[in-house]
Amino acid sequence: MSRLKELRKEKGYTQVKMQLLTGIDQSDYSKIENGKRYYTFEQCRKIALALETSMDYLAELTDEKKPYPRIVKK
């Protein structure tokens, strides 16, 4: 989960700010960040959106931080 912490710090966000952006309790977020707890698919999605990255980057499946283009809903 080092990427998670790295991205959060690059954005200048605190864990409390991440709680506000994602709805994930700060203590749970801290456990996720420190590898003591896994996140759900939905939590991963919310974190990726908040940190402007992809879920693949958070899961270390790619080294590309930039998120994929979003679908425009009509």
PDB file of N, CA, C, O and CB in Angstrom:
ATOM      1  N   MET A   1       0.810  -1.198   0.000  1.00  0.00           N
ATOM      2  CA  MET A   1       0.000   0.000   0.000  1.00  0.00           C
ATOM      3  C   MET A   1       0.857   1.268   0.000  1.00  0.00           C
ATOM      4  O   MET A   1       0.356   2.356   0.286  1.00  0.00           O
ATOM      5  CB  MET A   1      -0.923  -0.005   1.196  1.00  0.00           C
ATOM      6  N   SER A   2       2.133   1.131  -0.316  1.00  0.00           N
ATOM      7  CA  SER A   2       2.987   2.313  -0.323  1.00  0.00           C
ATOM      8  C   SER A   2       2.551   3.317  -1.386  1.00  0.00           C
ATOM      9  O   SER A   2       2.725   4.523  -1.210  1.00  0.00           O
ATOM     10  CB  SER A   2       4.438   1.909  -0.552  1.00  0.00           C
ATOM     11  N   ARG A   3       1.980   2.822  -2.497  1.00  0.00           N
ATOM     12  CA  ARG A   3       1.507   3.736  -3.535  1.00  0.00           C
ATOM     13  C   ARG A   3       0.375   4.607  -3.012  1.00  0.00           C
ATOM     14  O   ARG A   3       0.285   5.790  -3.342  1.00  0.00           O
ATOM     15  CB  ARG A   3       1.045   2.957  -4.769  1.00  0.00           C
ATOM     16  N   LEU A   4      -0.460   4.033  -2.220  1.00  0.00           N
ATOM     17  CA  LEU A   4      -1.596   4.758  -1.665  1.00  0.00           C
ATOM     18  C   LEU A   4      -1.112   5.926  -0.813  1.00  0.00           C
ATOM     19  O   LEU A   4      -1.585   7.052  -0.973  1.00  0.00           O
ATOM     20  CB  LEU A   4      -2.485   3.817  -0.833  1.00  0.00           C
ATOM     21  N   LYS A   5      -0.196   5.668   0.069  1.00  0.00           N
ATOM     22  CA  LYS A   5       0.349   6.714   0.939  1.00  0.00           C
ATOM     23  C   LYS A   5       1.108   7.758   0.117  1.00  0.00           C
ATOM     24  O   LYS A   5       0.991   8.960   0.355  1.00  0.00           O
ATOM     25  CB  LYS A   5       1.278   6.098   2.009  1.00  0.00           C
ATOM     26  N   GLU A   6       1.887   7.275  -0.855  1.00  0.00           N
ATOM     27  CA  GLU A   6       2.665   8.172  -1.716  1.00  0.00           C
ATOM     28  C   GLU A   6       1.750   9.137  -2.474  1.00  0.00           C
ATOM     29  O   GLU A   6       2.008  10.341  -2.508  1.00  0.00           O
ATOM     30  CB  GLU A   6       3.513   7.356  -2.710  1.00  0.00           C
ATOM     31  N   LEU A   7       0.699   8.618  -3.073  1.00  0.00           N
ATOM     32  CA  LEU A   7      -0.240   9.460  -3.821  1.00  0.00           C
ATOM     33  C   LEU A   7      -0.940  10.468  -2.914  1.00  0.00           C
ATOM     34  O   LEU A   7      -1.098  11.638  -3.263  1.00  0.00           O
ATOM     35  CB  LEU A   7      -1.279   8.593  -4.528  1.00  0.00           C
ATOM     36  N   ARG A   8      -1.354   9.988  -1.743  1.00  0.00           N
ATOM     37  CA  ARG A   8      -2.049  10.878  -0.799  1.00  0.00           C
ATOM     38  C   ARG A   8      -1.145  12.036  -0.420  1.00  0.00           C
ATOM     39  O   ARG A   8      -1.586  13.185  -0.397  1.00  0.00           O
ATOM     40  CB  ARG A   8      -2.493  10.105   0.470  1.00  0.00           C
ATOM     41  N   LYS A   9       0.117  11.748  -0.122  1.00  0.00           N
ATOM     42  CA  LYS A   9       1.048  12.801   0.275  1.00  0.00           C
ATOM     43  C   LYS A   9       1.377  13.738  -0.890  1.00  0.00           C
ATOM     44  O   LYS A   9       1.552  14.939  -0.686  1.00  0.00           O
ATOM     45  CB  LYS A   9       2.330  12.186   0.823  1.00  0.00           C
ATOM     46  N   GLU A  10       1.462  13.193  -2.114  1.00  0.00           N
ATOM     47  CA  GLU A  10       1.693  14.034  -3.299  1.00  0.00           C
ATOM     48  C   GLU A  10       0.574  15.063  -3.455  1.00  0.00           C
ATOM     49  O   GLU A  10       0.821  16.203  -3.847  1.00  0.00           O
ATOM     50  CB  GLU A  10       1.796  13.161  -4.575  1.00  0.00           C
ATOM     51  N   LYS A  11      -0.649  14.655  -3.148  1.00  0.00           N
ATOM     52  CA  LYS A  11      -1.794  15.555  -3.248  1.00  0.00           C
ATOM     53  C   LYS A  11      -1.863  16.531  -2.071  1.00  0.00           C
ATOM     54  O   LYS A  11      -2.602  17.514  -2.121  1.00  0.00           O
ATOM     55  CB  LYS A  11      -3.082  14.749  -3.326  1.00  0.00           C
ATOM     56  N   GLY A  12      -1.096  16.261  -1.018  1.00  0.00           N
ATOM     57  CA  GLY A  12      -1.128  17.106   0.169  1.00  0.00           C
ATOM     58  C   GLY A  12      -2.326  16.804   1.062  1.00  0.00           C
ATOM     59  O   GLY A  12      -2.742  17.642   1.862  1.00  0.00           O
ATOM     60  N   TYR A  13      -2.876  15.602   0.918  1.00  0.00           N
ATOM     61  CA  TYR A  13      -4.058  15.208   1.696  1.00  0.00           C
ATOM     62  C   TYR A  13      -3.652  14.511   2.990  1.00  0.00           C
ATOM     63  O   TYR A  13      -2.649  13.798   3.047  1.00  0.00           O
ATOM     64  CB  TYR A  13      -4.968  14.286   0.864  1.00  0.00           C
ATOM     65  N   THR A  14      -4.443  14.732   4.009  1.00  0.00           N
ATOM     66  CA  THR A  14      -4.297  13.983   5.255  1.00  0.00           C
ATOM     67  C   THR A  14      -5.249  12.787   5.184  1.00  0.00           C
ATOM     68  O   THR A  14      -6.080  12.698   4.279  1.00  0.00           O
ATOM     69  CB  THR A  14      -4.599  14.889   6.519  1.00  0.00           C
ATOM     70  N   GLN A  15      -5.123  11.888   6.129  1.00  0.00           N
ATOM     71  CA  GLN A  15      -6.057  10.760   6.194  1.00  0.00           C
ATOM     72  C   GLN A  15      -7.465  11.255   6.494  1.00  0.00           C
ATOM     73  O   GLN A  15      -8.438  10.656   6.036  1.00  0.00           O
ATOM     74  CB  GLN A  15      -5.610   9.742   7.264  1.00  0.00           C
ATOM     75  N   VAL A  16      -7.587  12.321   7.245  1.00  0.00           N
ATOM     76  CA  VAL A  16      -8.906  12.901   7.530  1.00  0.00           C
ATOM     77  C   VAL A  16      -9.521  13.465   6.246  1.00  0.00           C
ATOM     78  O   VAL A  16     -10.723  13.322   6.020  1.00  0.00           O
ATOM     79  CB  VAL A  16      -8.795  14.016   8.612  1.00  0.00           C
ATOM     80  N   LYS A  17      -8.706  14.100   5.410  1.00  0.00           N
ATOM     81  CA  LYS A  17      -9.187  14.610   4.122  1.00  0.00           C
ATOM     82  C   LYS A  17      -9.674  13.444   3.253  1.00  0.00           C
ATOM     83  O   LYS A  17     -10.695  13.554   2.575  1.00  0.00           O
ATOM     84  CB  LYS A  17      -8.063  15.408   3.387  1.00  0.00           C
ATOM     85  N   MET A  18      -8.943  12.338   3.280  1.00  0.00           N
ATOM     86  CA  MET A  18      -9.361  11.154   2.515  1.00  0.00           C
ATOM     87  C   MET A  18     -10.684  10.620   3.038  1.00  0.00           C
ATOM     88  O   MET A  18     -11.512  10.141   2.264  1.00  0.00           O
ATOM     89  CB  MET A  18      -8.285  10.054   2.580  1.00  0.00           C
ATOM     90  N   GLN A  19     -10.887  10.699   4.341  1.00  0.00           N
ATOM     91  CA  GLN A  19     -12.170  10.287   4.920  1.00  0.00           C
ATOM     92  C   GLN A  19     -13.295  11.143   4.341  1.00  0.00           C
ATOM     93  O   GLN A  19     -14.351  10.628   3.975  1.00  0.00           O
ATOM     94  CB  GLN A  19     -12.140  10.403   6.471  1.00  0.00           C
ATOM     95  N   LEU A  20     -13.062  12.436   4.264  1.00  0.00           N
ATOM     96  CA  LEU A  20     -14.078  13.340   3.728  1.00  0.00           C
ATOM     97  C   LEU A  20     -14.346  13.079   2.246  1.00  0.00           C
ATOM     98  O   LEU A  20     -15.490  13.158   1.797  1.00  0.00           O
ATOM     99  CB  LEU A  20     -13.648  14.790   3.929  1.00  0.00           C
ATOM    100  N   LEU A  21     -13.298  12.768   1.490  1.00  0.00           N
ATOM    101  CA  LEU A  21     -13.440  12.549   0.054  1.00  0.00           C
ATOM    102  C   LEU A  21     -14.047  11.189  -0.299  1.00  0.00           C
ATOM    103  O   LEU A  21     -14.745  11.057  -1.304  1.00  0.00           O
ATOM    104  CB  LEU A  21     -12.100  12.683  -0.605  1.00  0.00           C
ATOM    105  N   THR A  22     -13.776  10.189   0.529  1.00  0.00           N
ATOM    106  CA  THR A  22     -14.180   8.824   0.185  1.00  0.00           C
ATOM    107  C   THR A  22     -15.302   8.252   1.052  1.00  0.00           C
ATOM    108  O   THR A  22     -15.992   7.317   0.644  1.00  0.00           O
ATOM    109  CB  THR A  22     -12.997   7.928   0.279  1.00  0.00           C
ATOM    110  N   GLY A  23     -15.480   8.807   2.231  1.00  0.00           N
ATOM    111  CA  GLY A  23     -16.465   8.245   3.152  1.00  0.00           C
ATOM    112  C   GLY A  23     -15.936   7.054   3.938  1.00  0.00           C
ATOM    113  O   GLY A  23     -16.677   6.424   4.692  1.00  0.00           O
ATOM    114  N   ILE A  24     -14.660   6.745   3.763  1.00  0.00           N
ATOM    115  CA  ILE A  24     -14.024   5.645   4.504  1.00  0.00           C
ATOM    116  C   ILE A  24     -13.518   6.209   5.825  1.00  0.00           C
ATOM    117  O   ILE A  24     -12.779   7.193   5.834  1.00  0.00           O
ATOM    118  CB  ILE A  24     -12.846   4.987   3.677  1.00  0.00           C
ATOM    119  N   ASP A  25     -13.903   5.605   6.925  1.00  0.00           N
ATOM    120  CA  ASP A  25     -13.484   6.053   8.251  1.00  0.00           C
ATOM    121  C   ASP A  25     -11.960   6.171   8.304  1.00  0.00           C
ATOM    122  O   ASP A  25     -11.252   5.318   7.769  1.00  0.00           O
ATOM    123  CB  ASP A  25     -13.994   5.080   9.346  1.00  0.00           C
ATOM    124  N   GLN A  26     -11.459   7.222   8.946  1.00  0.00           N
ATOM    125  CA  GLN A  26     -10.020   7.481   8.994  1.00  0.00           C
ATOM    126  C   GLN A  26      -9.245   6.310   9.567  1.00  0.00           C
ATOM    127  O   GLN A  26      -8.173   5.982   9.058  1.00  0.00           O
ATOM    128  CB  GLN A  26      -9.741   8.720   9.810  1.00  0.00           C
ATOM    129  N   SER A  27      -9.754   5.667  10.612  1.00  0.00           N
ATOM    130  CA  SER A  27      -9.024   4.539  11.196  1.00  0.00           C
ATOM    131  C   SER A  27      -8.980   3.362  10.227  1.00  0.00           C
ATOM    132  O   SER A  27      -7.966   2.669  10.147  1.00  0.00           O
ATOM    133  CB  SER A  27      -9.670   4.107  12.523  1.00  0.00           C
ATOM    134  N   ASP A  28     -10.061   3.126   9.493  1.00  0.00           N
ATOM    135  CA  ASP A  28     -10.066   2.072   8.477  1.00  0.00           C
ATOM    136  C   ASP A  28      -9.124   2.439   7.334  1.00  0.00           C
ATOM    137  O   ASP A  28      -8.392   1.587   6.830  1.00  0.00           O
ATOM    138  CB  ASP A  28     -11.498   1.835   7.940  1.00  0.00           C
ATOM    139  N   TYR A  29      -9.142   3.711   6.925  1.00  0.00           N
ATOM    140  CA  TYR A  29      -8.250   4.157   5.856  1.00  0.00           C
ATOM    141  C   TYR A  29      -6.788   3.957   6.267  1.00  0.00           C
ATOM    142  O   TYR A  29      -5.968   3.516   5.461  1.00  0.00           O
ATOM    143  CB  TYR A  29      -8.516   5.644   5.510  1.00  0.00           C
ATOM    144  N   SER A  30      -6.469   4.279   7.509  1.00  0.00           N
ATOM    145  CA  SER A  30      -5.108   4.099   8.011  1.00  0.00           C
ATOM    146  C   SER A  30      -4.699   2.635   7.934  1.00  0.00           C
ATOM    147  O   SER A  30      -3.569   2.329   7.553  1.00  0.00           O
ATOM    148  CB  SER A  30      -4.992   4.607   9.457  1.00  0.00           C
ATOM    149  N   LYS A  31      -5.597   1.733   8.289  1.00  0.00           N
ATOM    150  CA  LYS A  31      -5.302   0.296   8.225  1.00  0.00           C
ATOM    151  C   LYS A  31      -5.090  -0.149   6.778  1.00  0.00           C
ATOM    152  O   LYS A  31      -4.215  -0.970   6.504  1.00  0.00           O
ATOM    153  CB  LYS A  31      -6.443  -0.521   8.869  1.00  0.00           C
ATOM    154  N   ILE A  32      -5.881   0.386   5.859  1.00  0.00           N
ATOM    155  CA  ILE A  32      -5.719   0.062   4.441  1.00  0.00           C
ATOM    156  C   ILE A  32      -4.350   0.549   3.966  1.00  0.00           C
ATOM    157  O   ILE A  32      -3.613  -0.183   3.305  1.00  0.00           O
ATOM    158  CB  ILE A  32      -6.858   0.701   3.589  1.00  0.00           C
ATOM    159  N   GLU A  33      -4.030   1.773   4.306  1.00  0.00           N
ATOM    160  CA  GLU A  33      -2.771   2.379   3.876  1.00  0.00           C
ATOM    161  C   GLU A  33      -1.560   1.632   4.423  1.00  0.00           C
ATOM    162  O   GLU A  33      -0.522   1.560   3.765  1.00  0.00           O
ATOM    163  CB  GLU A  33      -2.718   3.832   4.313  1.00  0.00           C
ATOM    164  N   ASN A  34      -1.689   1.082   5.612  1.00  0.00           N
ATOM    165  CA  ASN A  34      -0.574   0.379   6.244  1.00  0.00           C
ATOM    166  C   ASN A  34      -0.595  -1.127   6.007  1.00  0.00           C
ATOM    167  O   ASN A  34       0.200  -1.862   6.593  1.00  0.00           O
ATOM    168  CB  ASN A  34      -0.580   0.648   7.720  1.00  0.00           C
ATOM    169  N   GLY A  35      -1.509  -1.590   5.143  1.00  0.00           N
ATOM    170  CA  GLY A  35      -1.559  -3.000   4.779  1.00  0.00           C
ATOM    171  C   GLY A  35      -2.141  -3.920   5.837  1.00  0.00           C
ATOM    172  O   GLY A  35      -1.964  -5.137   5.764  1.00  0.00           O
ATOM    173  N   LYS A  36      -2.831  -3.357   6.819  1.00  0.00           N
ATOM    174  CA  LYS A  36      -3.432  -4.166   7.880  1.00  0.00           C
ATOM    175  C   LYS A  36      -4.867  -4.555   7.562  1.00  0.00           C
ATOM    176  O   LYS A  36      -5.489  -5.332   8.286  1.00  0.00           O
ATOM    177  CB  LYS A  36      -3.389  -3.417   9.195  1.00  0.00           C
ATOM    178  N   ARG A  37      -5.387  -4.001   6.463  1.00  0.00           N
ATOM    179  CA  ARG A  37      -6.766  -4.277   6.057  1.00  0.00           C
ATOM    180  C   ARG A  37      -6.840  -4.103   4.546  1.00  0.00           C
ATOM    181  O   ARG A  37      -6.179  -3.237   3.974  1.00  0.00           O
ATOM    182  CB  ARG A  37      -7.791  -3.332   6.794  1.00  0.00           C
ATOM    183  N   TYR A  38      -7.651  -4.934   3.913  1.00  0.00           N
ATOM    184  CA  TYR A  38      -7.871  -4.808   2.472  1.00  0.00           C
ATOM    185  C   TYR A  38      -9.084  -3.933   2.223  1.00  0.00           C
ATOM    186  O   TYR A  38     -10.001  -3.878   3.041  1.00  0.00           O
ATOM    187  CB  TYR A  38      -8.058  -6.196   1.811  1.00  0.00           C
ATOM    188  N   TYR A  39      -9.082  -3.251   1.093  1.00  0.00           N
ATOM    189  CA  TYR A  39     -10.246  -2.458   0.756  1.00  0.00           C
ATOM    190  C   TYR A  39     -11.173  -3.236  -0.167  1.00  0.00           C
ATOM    191  O   TYR A  39     -10.754  -4.154  -0.873  1.00  0.00           O
ATOM    192  CB  TYR A  39      -9.827  -1.144   0.108  1.00  0.00           C
ATOM    193  N   THR A  40     -12.430  -2.848  -0.144  1.00  0.00           N
ATOM    194  CA  THR A  40     -13.409  -3.455  -1.033  1.00  0.00           C
ATOM    195  C   THR A  40     -13.259  -2.830  -2.420  1.00  0.00           C
ATOM    196  O   THR A  40     -12.554  -1.836  -2.588  1.00  0.00           O
ATOM    197  CB  THR A  40     -14.861  -3.269  -0.485  1.00  0.00           C
ATOM    198  N   PHE A  41     -13.915  -3.411  -3.389  1.00  0.00           N
ATOM    199  CA  PHE A  41     -13.916  -2.859  -4.740  1.00  0.00           C
ATOM    200  C   PHE A  41     -14.408  -1.415  -4.715  1.00  0.00           C
ATOM    201  O   PHE A  41     -13.795  -0.536  -5.321  1.00  0.00           O
ATOM    202  CB  PHE A  41     -14.795  -3.712  -5.678  1.00  0.00           C
ATOM    203  N   GLU A  42     -15.499  -1.175  -4.026  1.00  0.00           N
ATOM    204  CA  GLU A  42     -16.085   0.173  -3.982  1.00  0.00           C
ATOM    205  C   GLU A  42     -15.159   1.159  -3.271  1.00  0.00           C
ATOM    206  O   GLU A  42     -15.046   2.308  -3.698  1.00  0.00           O
ATOM    207  CB  GLU A  42     -17.452   0.141  -3.278  1.00  0.00           C
ATOM    208  N   GLN A  43     -14.501   0.737  -2.208  1.00  0.00           N
ATOM    209  CA  GLN A  43     -13.548   1.608  -1.525  1.00  0.00           C
ATOM    210  C   GLN A  43     -12.373   1.933  -2.435  1.00  0.00           C
ATOM    211  O   GLN A  43     -11.911   3.073  -2.470  1.00  0.00           O
ATOM    212  CB  GLN A  43     -13.051   0.954  -0.228  1.00  0.00           C
ATOM    213  N   CYS A  44     -11.889   0.942  -3.170  1.00  0.00           N
ATOM    214  CA  CYS A  44     -10.789   1.159  -4.110  1.00  0.00           C
ATOM    215  C   CYS A  44     -11.208   2.162  -5.176  1.00  0.00           C
ATOM    216  O   CYS A  44     -10.431   3.044  -5.542  1.00  0.00           O
ATOM    217  CB  CYS A  44     -10.351  -0.172  -4.762  1.00  0.00           C
ATOM    218  N   ARG A  45     -12.418   2.031  -5.668  1.00  0.00           N
ATOM    219  CA  ARG A  45     -12.951   2.945  -6.685  1.00  0.00           C
ATOM    220  C   ARG A  45     -12.985   4.375  -6.146  1.00  0.00           C
ATOM    221  O   ARG A  45     -12.559   5.308  -6.827  1.00  0.00           O
ATOM    222  CB  ARG A  45     -14.368   2.504  -7.127  1.00  0.00           C
ATOM    223  N   LYS A  46     -13.491   4.544  -4.929  1.00  0.00           N
ATOM    224  CA  LYS A  46     -13.582   5.876  -4.324  1.00  0.00           C
ATOM    225  C   LYS A  46     -12.202   6.485  -4.091  1.00  0.00           C
ATOM    226  O   LYS A  46     -12.001   7.680  -4.309  1.00  0.00           O
ATOM    227  CB  LYS A  46     -14.346   5.804  -3.004  1.00  0.00           C
ATOM    228  N   ILE A  47     -11.263   5.669  -3.651  1.00  0.00           N
ATOM    229  CA  ILE A  47      -9.892   6.148  -3.412  1.00  0.00           C
ATOM    230  C   ILE A  47      -9.249   6.562  -4.733  1.00  0.00           C
ATOM    231  O   ILE A  47      -8.606   7.609  -4.809  1.00  0.00           O
ATOM    232  CB  ILE A  47      -9.035   5.052  -2.714  1.00  0.00           C
ATOM    233  N   ALA A  48      -9.419   5.747  -5.771  1.00  0.00           N
ATOM    234  CA  ALA A  48      -8.848   6.063  -7.081  1.00  0.00           C
ATOM    235  C   ALA A  48      -9.419   7.378  -7.607  1.00  0.00           C
ATOM    236  O   ALA A  48      -8.677   8.195  -8.153  1.00  0.00           O
ATOM    237  CB  ALA A  48      -9.121   4.921  -8.084  1.00  0.00           C
ATOM    238  N   LEU A  49     -10.706   7.591  -7.453  1.00  0.00           N
ATOM    239  CA  LEU A  49     -11.322   8.843  -7.896  1.00  0.00           C
ATOM    240  C   LEU A  49     -10.780  10.033  -7.099  1.00  0.00           C
ATOM    241  O   LEU A  49     -10.474  11.081  -7.669  1.00  0.00           O
ATOM    242  CB  LEU A  49     -12.854   8.765  -7.757  1.00  0.00           C
ATOM    243  N   ALA A  50     -10.665   9.867  -5.793  1.00  0.00           N
ATOM    244  CA  ALA A  50     -10.186  10.954  -4.934  1.00  0.00           C
ATOM    245  C   ALA A  50      -8.736  11.321  -5.242  1.00  0.00           C
ATOM    246  O   ALA A  50      -8.356  12.490  -5.174  1.00  0.00           O
ATOM    247  CB  ALA A  50     -10.320  10.561  -3.461  1.00  0.00           C
ATOM    248  N   LEU A  51      -7.932  10.320  -5.581  1.00  0.00           N
ATOM    249  CA  LEU A  51      -6.508  10.554  -5.839  1.00  0.00           C
ATOM    250  C   LEU A  51      -6.205  10.735  -7.327  1.00  0.00           C
ATOM    251  O   LEU A  51      -5.047  10.856  -7.727  1.00  0.00           O
ATOM    252  CB  LEU A  51      -5.686   9.401  -5.289  1.00  0.00           C
ATOM    253  N   GLU A  52      -7.255  10.750  -8.131  1.00  0.00           N
ATOM    254  CA  GLU A  52      -7.121  10.959  -9.574  1.00  0.00           C
ATOM    255  C   GLU A  52      -6.132   9.983 -10.204  1.00  0.00           C
ATOM    256  O   GLU A  52      -5.187  10.385 -10.883  1.00  0.00           O
ATOM    257  CB  GLU A  52      -6.681  12.389  -9.856  1.00  0.00           C
ATOM    258  N   THR A  53      -6.367   8.699  -9.968  1.00  0.00           N
ATOM    259  CA  THR A  53      -5.543   7.632 -10.518  1.00  0.00           C
ATOM    260  C   THR A  53      -6.454   6.482 -10.918  1.00  0.00           C
ATOM    261  O   THR A  53      -7.677   6.604 -10.856  1.00  0.00           O
ATOM    262  CB  THR A  53      -4.462   7.163  -9.497  1.00  0.00           C
ATOM    263  N   SER A  54      -5.867   5.376 -11.325  1.00  0.00           N
ATOM    264  CA  SER A  54      -6.675   4.212 -11.684  1.00  0.00           C
ATOM    265  C   SER A  54      -6.608   3.159 -10.581  1.00  0.00           C
ATOM    266  O   SER A  54      -5.680   3.136  -9.774  1.00  0.00           O
ATOM    267  CB  SER A  54      -6.200   3.615 -13.025  1.00  0.00           C
ATOM    268  N   MET A  55      -7.596   2.309 -10.571  1.00  0.00           N
ATOM    269  CA  MET A  55      -7.596   1.204  -9.621  1.00  0.00           C
ATOM    270  C   MET A  55      -6.435   0.258  -9.928  1.00  0.00           C
ATOM    271  O   MET A  55      -5.873  -0.346  -9.015  1.00  0.00           O
ATOM    272  CB  MET A  55      -8.946   0.445  -9.663  1.00  0.00           C
ATOM    273  N   ASP A  56      -6.073   0.125 -11.202  1.00  0.00           N
ATOM    274  CA  ASP A  56      -4.937  -0.711 -11.581  1.00  0.00           C
ATOM    275  C   ASP A  56      -3.634  -0.192 -10.977  1.00  0.00           C
ATOM    276  O   ASP A  56      -2.784  -0.978 -10.559  1.00  0.00           O
ATOM    277  CB  ASP A  56      -4.816  -0.779 -13.101  1.00  0.00           C
ATOM    278  N   TYR A  57      -3.480   1.130 -10.931  1.00  0.00           N
ATOM    279  CA  TYR A  57      -2.271   1.690 -10.328  1.00  0.00           C
ATOM    280  C   TYR A  57      -2.232   1.385  -8.833  1.00  0.00           C
ATOM    281  O   TYR A  57      -1.183   1.030  -8.294  1.00  0.00           O
ATOM    282  CB  TYR A  57      -2.200   3.213 -10.566  1.00  0.00           C
ATOM    283  N   LEU A  58      -3.373   1.525  -8.168  1.00  0.00           N
ATOM    284  CA  LEU A  58      -3.429   1.224  -6.732  1.00  0.00           C
ATOM    285  C   LEU A  58      -3.132  -0.246  -6.460  1.00  0.00           C
ATOM    286  O   LEU A  58      -2.535  -0.585  -5.438  1.00  0.00           O
ATOM    287  CB  LEU A  58      -4.802   1.592  -6.164  1.00  0.00           C
ATOM    288  N   ALA A  59      -3.555  -1.122  -7.381  1.00  0.00           N
ATOM    289  CA  ALA A  59      -3.339  -2.563  -7.225  1.00  0.00           C
ATOM    290  C   ALA A  59      -1.972  -3.002  -7.752  1.00  0.00           C
ATOM    291  O   ALA A  59      -1.669  -4.195  -7.776  1.00  0.00           O
ATOM    292  CB  ALA A  59      -4.438  -3.335  -7.945  1.00  0.00           C
ATOM    293  N   GLU A  60      -1.148  -2.041  -8.173  1.00  0.00           N
ATOM    294  CA  GLU A  60       0.191  -2.293  -8.697  1.00  0.00           C
ATOM    295  C   GLU A  60       0.179  -3.186  -9.937  1.00  0.00           C
ATOM    296  O   GLU A  60       1.074  -4.008 -10.130  1.00  0.00           O
ATOM    297  CB  GLU A  60       1.048  -2.925  -7.625  1.00  0.00           C
ATOM    298  N   LEU A  61      -0.856  -3.011 -10.781  1.00  0.00           N
ATOM    299  CA  LEU A  61      -0.943  -3.740 -12.041  1.00  0.00           C
ATOM    300  C   LEU A  61      -0.364  -2.926 -13.187  1.00  0.00           C
ATOM    301  O   LEU A  61      -0.139  -3.453 -14.277  1.00  0.00           O
ATOM    302  CB  LEU A  61      -2.390  -4.111 -12.341  1.00  0.00           C
ATOM    303  N   THR A  62      -0.122  -1.644 -12.944  1.00  0.00           N
ATOM    304  CA  THR A  62       0.486  -0.753 -13.919  1.00  0.00           C
ATOM    305  C   THR A  62       1.321   0.282 -13.187  1.00  0.00           C
ATOM    306  O   THR A  62       1.114   0.539 -12.001  1.00  0.00           O
ATOM    307  CB  THR A  62      -0.587  -0.072 -14.802  1.00  0.00           C
ATOM    308  N   ASP A  63       2.253   0.864 -13.895  1.00  0.00           N
ATOM    309  CA  ASP A  63       3.061   1.938 -13.317  1.00  0.00           C
ATOM    310  C   ASP A  63       2.574   3.307 -13.774  1.00  0.00           C
ATOM    311  O   ASP A  63       3.170   4.323 -13.418  1.00  0.00           O
ATOM    312  CB  ASP A  63       4.530   1.756 -13.689  1.00  0.00           C
ATOM    313  N   GLU A  64       1.509   3.348 -14.553  1.00  0.00           N
ATOM    314  CA  GLU A  64       0.938   4.590 -15.070  1.00  0.00           C
ATOM    315  C   GLU A  64      -0.024   5.174 -14.031  1.00  0.00           C
ATOM    316  O   GLU A  64      -1.071   4.589 -13.754  1.00  0.00           O
ATOM    317  CB  GLU A  64       0.205   4.344 -16.427  1.00  0.00           C
ATOM    318  N   LYS A  65       0.335   6.330 -13.458  1.00  0.00           N
ATOM    319  CA  LYS A  65      -0.505   6.974 -12.445  1.00  0.00           C
ATOM    320  C   LYS A  65      -1.767   7.591 -13.037  1.00  0.00           C
ATOM    321  O   LYS A  65      -2.818   7.636 -12.398  1.00  0.00           O
ATOM    322  CB  LYS A  65       0.287   8.040 -11.722  1.00  0.00           C
ATOM    323  N   LYS A  66      -1.634   8.064 -14.271  1.00  0.00           N
ATOM    324  CA  LYS A  66      -2.729   8.784 -14.916  1.00  0.00           C
ATOM    325  C   LYS A  66      -3.964   7.886 -15.041  1.00  0.00           C
ATOM    326  O   LYS A  66      -3.849   6.739 -15.474  1.00  0.00           O
ATOM    327  CB  LYS A  66      -2.293   9.295 -16.305  1.00  0.00           C
ATOM    328  N   PRO A  67      -5.135   8.392 -14.669  1.00  0.00           N
ATOM    329  CA  PRO A  67      -6.349   7.577 -14.772  1.00  0.00           C
ATOM    330  C   PRO A  67      -6.780   7.381 -16.215  1.00  0.00           C
ATOM    331  O   PRO A  67      -6.392   8.138 -17.106  1.00  0.00           O
ATOM    332  CB  PRO A  67      -7.480   8.215 -13.984  1.00  0.00           C
ATOM    333  N   TYR A  68      -7.577   6.367 -16.426  1.00  0.00           N
ATOM    334  CA  TYR A  68      -8.142   6.124 -17.756  1.00  0.00           C
ATOM    335  C   TYR A  68      -9.159   7.216 -18.066  1.00  0.00           C
ATOM    336  O   TYR A  68      -9.703   7.831 -17.149  1.00  0.00           O
ATOM    337  CB  TYR A  68      -8.803   4.709 -17.839  1.00  0.00           C
ATOM    338  N   PRO A  69      -9.421   7.465 -19.349  1.00  0.00           N
ATOM    339  CA  PRO A  69     -10.464   8.433 -19.698  1.00  0.00           C
ATOM    340  C   PRO A  69     -11.811   7.969 -19.134  1.00  0.00           C
ATOM    341  O   PRO A  69     -12.139   6.783 -19.186  1.00  0.00           O
ATOM    342  CB  PRO A  69     -10.553   8.617 -21.243  1.00  0.00           C
ATOM    343  N   ARG A  70     -12.567   8.892 -18.608  1.00  0.00           N
ATOM    344  CA  ARG A  70     -13.866   8.561 -18.010  1.00  0.00           C
ATOM    345  C   ARG A  70     -14.954   8.477 -19.056  1.00  0.00           C
ATOM    346  O   ARG A  70     -14.885   9.119 -20.104  1.00  0.00           O
ATOM    347  CB  ARG A  70     -14.246   9.589 -16.958  1.00  0.00           C
ATOM    348  N   ILE A  71     -15.953   7.681 -18.759  1.00  0.00           N
ATOM    349  CA  ILE A  71     -17.125   7.577 -19.619  1.00  0.00           C
ATOM    350  C   ILE A  71     -18.005   8.785 -19.358  1.00  0.00           C
ATOM    351  O   ILE A  71     -18.297   9.119 -18.210  1.00  0.00           O
ATOM    352  CB  ILE A  71     -17.905   6.246 -19.371  1.00  0.00           C
ATOM    353  N   VAL A  72     -18.418   9.429 -20.421  1.00  0.00           N
ATOM    354  CA  VAL A  72     -19.324  10.583 -20.303  1.00  0.00           C
ATOM    355  C   VAL A  72     -20.739  10.072 -20.397  1.00  0.00           C
ATOM    356  O   VAL A  72     -21.149   9.554 -21.436  1.00  0.00           O
ATOM    357  CB  VAL A  72     -19.046  11.661 -21.407  1.00  0.00           C
ATOM    358  N   LYS A  73     -21.493  10.214 -19.318  1.00  0.00           N
ATOM    359  CA  LYS A  73     -22.889   9.759 -19.308  1.00  0.00           C
ATOM    360  C   LYS A  73     -23.769  10.812 -19.941  1.00  0.00           C
ATOM    361  O   LYS A  73     -23.649  12.003 -19.656  1.00  0.00           O
ATOM    362  CB  LYS A  73     -23.367   9.453 -17.871  1.00  0.00           C
ATOM    363  N   LYS A  74     -24.657  10.351 -20.806  1.00  0.00           N
ATOM    364  CA  LYS A  74     -25.551  11.288 -21.503  1.00  0.00           C
ATOM    365  C   LYS A  74     -26.915  11.296 -20.893  1.00  0.00           C
ATOM    366  O   LYS A  74     -27.793  12.027 -21.353  1.00  0.00           O
ATOM    367  CB  LYS A  74     -25.657  10.944 -22.969  1.00  0.00           C
TER     368      LYS A  74
END
